């Protein structure tokens, strides 16, 4: 089947799942599509085992044609990050710049090393020694919260403004920073890069600073172009060029396309929106990118769910999934808790801030795409079941378990937490009750 036709049918299924959710589940669209695709995967797998119908081989041939890692990391990610950053309020971002910087940079590093070292010791305990650099690689790919999943859920639930900007800002920036950390550790693990301070610093600076510089240049150029025309259609088309040609240019130059899209999106959303768009055009801009974001979200999470059909689970994999979920949650607690030990000394925060940041640290298709980008053929020897385990298989299975848990369990249970946080905000804003004499 032609790749274009496959994409069309997946898009149709995604839209219909969203339509059914409106009348049946009535939950957030990302959660509904992920749960729906998971249920579909389990049904297809069950029918195959009952020999009613065998679709596993067909799906196994279909997904490589779509090439999920490249489709997301070199294509859809640019659209989704640009669309998400368009709605970031720069003034609020400035007010929370220290918090977001610490969470996105320090928190991501803390989580990467905490998860990596805990995983390293866990594998040693069960008799499956895995090199520390590979465990750190898993820590790097799983530590950034996925903005695609986080933004969709936080926006729909209207968290308190202070909490919302921290969650949104962190998820956008730690995504870009996390991909830089992943690229550095990936180079150390598979490309023979010497682990010297100079080599690591060079890789990091080229990826991170190069991405920010390209984002500033791209945002500035398209700000000027959009402000130079009064054609509403052309204005929208110009914004479409940023996550297409701009993101492709970042990948070709070897800099962080994720950071470039976030920076460019903030420029367009905060400066160009006011100076280059009329009131009507601003409404069209928001509608266009909201629809684009929701459409691509649906396709992405449907593909992530269908990927389950192709995984050949072994008994040990279920143990590793549970261990990965616990380890990643502990890493998230450290990633949020340590920066806030410093932050709370200088500023007062909403009482639910840390809890929402910890439980709202969702992982999504980005983590799975990074796991799938690991080359096959690196074998981990294990004494359990006298089997050898492919590193890519282990990391993909564990990542898939964490992604499903975070979206389906954390995503569906964070609503009461956000609701209580809103109530706490209202109670704090209420005037004190006069005391009787």
Secondary structure, DSSP 8 states (H G I E B T S, - for coil): --HHHHHHHHHHHHHHHHHHHHHTT-S-HHHHHHHHHHHHHHHHHHHHHTTS---HHHHHHHHHHH-HHHHIIIIIHHHHHHHHHTT--HHHHHHTHHHHHIIIIIIHHHHHHHHHHHHHHHHHHTT----HHHHHHHHHHHHS--HHHHHHHHHHHT--HHHHHHHHHHHHHHHHHHHHHHHHHHHHHHS-----HHHHHHHHHHHHHHHHHHHHHHHHHHHHHHHT---HHHHHHHHHHIIIIIHHHHHHHTS-HHHHHHHHHHHIIIIIHHHH--HHHHHHHHHHHHHHHHHHHHHHHHHHHHGGGG----HHHHHHHHHHHHHHHHHHHHHHHHHHHHHTTT----TTHHHHHHHT----HHHHHHHHTS-TT-EEE-SGGG-EEEHHHHHHHHHHHHHHIIIIIIHHHHHHHHHHHHHHHHHHHS-------
